[in-house]
Amino acid sequence: MEFLNTLWFILIAVLFIGYFFLEGFDYGVGMLVPFLGKSDQERRVIINSVGTFWDGNEVWLLTAGGAMFAAFPNWYATLFSGFYLALILMLLGLIVRGVSFEFRSKDENPKWRNFWDWMLAIGSFIPALLWGVAMTNIWVGVPIDQNMNYVGGFFNLLNPFALLGGLGTLFIFLLHGALFLSLKTEGEVEEKAKALSAKLWIPTAIVFVLFTIFGYLKTDLFFKLGLNPGIVPIFTILALIFTYVFIKNGKMGWAFVMNGLTIVFTTITIFMSMFPNVLPSSLNAEWSLTIYNASSSPYTLKIMSIVALIFVPIVLAYQAWTYYIFRQRVSHKSKLTY
């Protein structure tokens, strides 16, 4: 039944890939609202560009958490207990973000709307930063004892390498959001988003280069991959480079795809280099959580696989249909709900 352990590790990785790709531009758009939108009309256009998608994109996170709980309960227990304060902070950010979407346009008072615009930006900033911190800690390892208990503190998670990872997700999501706006809006907002995309690529590239260097120094990536890291990490670098090439040539659709592939390949690289670990121990490699000692029973994994085989294609088809239905660009002439 080792096949099912590996299969569910891959499925959880896929769920996080989908979440970071889709929710990434949501976070980016949310953070850009008070900066890119100079008038109330522009801000409404920006918010409505993701208004029909943001809550659906959150489902990927809920599904990933549920799959982790069911397939690898020890991973879930150690991760959520050890990262408790960080996850609560992230949850508060997501709550503020969701409330901002719904409350923002309930009152025409400029001060009311400006307040919720900033709450939306802050509520998007917190998870955008903390997801990079969390994934970096999961990758490099945290203090776990022989009983699978996290024995570090909150500030163990805020180490320099993890914060660098947080800056990585922050900038890549900002760039993802700007590119999305260049495709989903018209007029002044579209032009501003195009100009901002070119500016955001530079800090994004710098952070990614630094993160790669520290990744080789702080993890066993060098021993696993060597100087030739393989196809996926190379594709990550190429995708990031082509993002800039397409931005400069005004091909924003391809730039969005390339930036999305940068997110996808980065996440794949992290999960590939972790395997078969799901949460390495920085105290003793033998105490690390793996797909074997952290998993549910073979029978549980078998039942879950049957259920996933039936329902996952249905959910994917429904979300694809949603994106197709709401594919039109948003402008000041559109019916603005938010």
N, C-alpha and C positions, 0 to 999 in steps of 0.2 A: 504493500500500500504506500510505499515511498513516492510512487507516482502522484498520488492525490495530494500529498504534502507539498510537493513541488508545484503541482497544478494550482493549488490555492495561494501559494506564495506569488505565482505569476499573476493570478487573477486580482489579488490585492494590489500588486504593482500597477496593473492596468487601470484599476479604479482610481488610484492616486494620480496616474498620468492623465486620465480624463478629467479629474477634478482640477489639477493644476492648469491644464490647457484651457478649460472652459471658464473656471472661476478666476483664472489669472487675469483675463481681460476685464472681468467684472470688478476685481479689486483695483485694477489700473484706472478704469473709468471713474470709479468712486473717488479715488484719490485726486483725480484731475479736475473734479467738478468746480471747486472754488478758485482754481488757478486758470483753467482754460476758459471757463464761462465768465465773461465780464458783465453780462446782463442777465436778468432773470430768465429771459427767453432762451438765451444760449444755454444756461444751466439746465433748463427744462428739456431742451433738445438732447443734451448730454445724458441726463438721467433716463430719459425715455428710450435711448438707444439700447439700454440693457434692461429696461423695465419688464419686458416680457420673458427674460431669460434667467435673471439672477437667482430666483428661488428654485427653479428647476436645476440649475447648476449645483446648488448646495446638496442635492440628492446624492451626488457622487460621493461626497464626504460621509454622509450618513450610511450609505451602502458599504463604503470601505471600512468604517468603524464597526458596522454590524458583521461584516465578513471576518474581520480580525477577531472580534469577540467569539464568533462561532467556530472558526477554523483553528485559531491559535489563542486560546483563552489565557495562557500564561504570558504571552507577549502583550496582550491587551491589559492584563492586570498590572504587570510591572510597568508598562509604559504610562498608563493613565494614573497610577499612583505616584510614580516618580516625577511625572511632568504635570502634576495636578495644578499647581499655581499658574504655570504658563498656559495650560489649557483653559483654566477658568478665565484668565485674562483674555485669551483668544475668543472664548465664548461670549464674554461681555462685549467685545468688539463686534462680533457678528450680530448680537442682539441690537446694539445701538445702530448698526448698519441697516438691519431690517426695518426697525422702527422709523429710521430716517426716510427710507423709501416711501413708507406709507403716510407719514405725518407731514412731510415737507410742503406739499401743496394744499393742505387742508385749510390754510389761512393765507390770505394775500398780504399780510403784514411783512414788509421786507426784512425786518429784524428776525421774525419767526423763521422765514425761509433761509436766511443767511445762517442762522444757528444750526438748522438741520443739515444744510449743505456741509458745514464744517464737521458735524457729527458723522455724516456719511463718509467724509474724507478720513477722519480719525478711525472710524469703525472699519474702514478698508485697509488703512495703514497698519493697524495692529496685527491682524492675521497675515497680511502680506509679508511682514517682517518676521513674525514668529514661526511661520511655516518653514522658512529657511533655517532658522535656529533649530527647530525641532528635527528636521530631516538631517541636518549636519550632525547633530548629537546622536541620532539613531545610526548614522553611518559610521562615525568615528568611535562610538562606544561611550558608555556612561558607567559610573560605579555600581556594579551589581554583585551581590554576595552569592555564596553557594546555595542559598535558599531562594534565589531568583528575586530578591528584594533590592530595590533601589536604595542605596545608603548615602547618596550625595544630598546636596541641598539645592535650593532654587538657583543660587549663583554659580553652582557648578555648570549649569546649562548655559550661562551667559559668558562662556569663554571666548577669546578673540576669534578662533576659527569658526565657531558657531555664529557669532555676530557677523562675520564676513559672509557666511552663508545666508544670513538674514538679509544683508544688503543685496546679495545676488538675486533672491526672489523678489525683493522690493523693486529693484530696477528693471528686471525682466518683465514683471507684471505691469509696471508703469509703461514700458515700451509696448507691451502687448495691448494695453488699453488704448494708447494713442493710435496704434495701427488699426485697432478695431473701429475707433471713432472716424478714422479717415475713410473707412469702408461703409460705415453705417449712417453717416450724417451728410448733410449738404451745406453749401454756403460757407460762411465765415468759420464755423466750428471745424468743418472738414479741412480748410486751409491751415488753420492753427494746429490741428492734429498732425498734419503732414510735416509742418515745420518742426514741431516738437519731437517727432519721431527721430529725425536726423540728429537732434541734440541729445536725446536720451540714449542713443546707441553707444555713444562714446563711454560714458560712465559704466554702462552695462558691460561692455567688452572689457574694460579695465578690471572690474570686480570679478568677472569670470576667469580672466587670466590669473589673477591672484588666488582665486579659489582653487583653480587647477593645480597651481604650484604648491599651495599649502596642503591640498589633498594628497599629493605624493609624499609630502613630508610628514603629515600627521596620521596617515593610515597605511595599511599594507598594500595600497594600490600598486606601488612600484614592484613589489615582489609578485603580485598576481598578474600584472599586465606588462611590466617591463617598460622599456623605452618605446616599444610599439604597443600602444594601448588597445589596438583592435579597431574594428570598423565603427562601432557605435560611438565611442568618444571622439573619433576623427570626424564622424558625421556631425557631431555636436558643434565642433569648431567651424566646420564648413557651413553649417546652417546659419550660425551667427554672422559669419562673414557675408554670406549671400543676402542676409537680411539687410545689411547696409547697402549692398550693391543695388538691390531692388528699390530701396528707399530713394537712393540718389537718382535712379532712372524713372521714378514716379510710378513704379509698378507696385502699388500698395497691397494689392491682393496677394501677390507672391511674397512680399515682405512679411505679411501677417502669417502666411503658411510657414515660411522659414523660421520666423521667431517662435511660432508654435512648435516646430520640430526641434528647436533648441531646447525648449522646455521638456519635450517628450524624451529626447535622447539623453539629456542630463539626468532625468529621473530614472531612465533605464540603466544608465551607467552606475548610479548609486545602488540600485537594487541588485544589479549583476555583481558588483564588487563585494556586496554584503553576503551573498549566498554562500553557504546555507544558513548563515546567521540571520536572525531577525532583529536582534538587539545585542550587540557585542558588549562584553564586560571589559571595562578598562582596568579592572583589578586583577583578573585572571582569565585567560582565554577559555579555560575549561568551564568557567561559570557562565559563559555566553548563552543566550537563548537562541536556539536553532529551530528550523522547521520540524525537527523531530521531537525535542524535549519540550517544546512549547505548544504542540498541536493537540487537537481533540482526538477522539478515538477514530479508527478507520471507518467504523459504521457511520459516525456523524459526518465525516468528510464525504462519504459515498452518497448519503441522503442530500447533503448540501449541493453536491455536484449535479444531481438529477434536477433539483429545484432550479439551480442557476441555469442549466441548459434550457429549461422551459421559459423562464421569465426574463432573463437578461436580454435576449433578442427582442422581446416585446417592448421593454423599456427603451432600448436603443432606437428602435423604429419610431416609437412615439416622440422621443426627443428630437430625432432627425426631422420628423414631420413638423414639429413646432418651429424649428429654425427655418424650415422651408416656407411655412405660412407667414412668418414675420420677417421675411428677408428684405423687405423694402427699406430704403433709406429714410431717416427721420430728418425733418426740417421744421422751420417755424410754421409752415403751412399744415403740418401733420396734426392729427388729433393728439394732444399731449395729455396723458393721464396723470403723470406724476408731476 
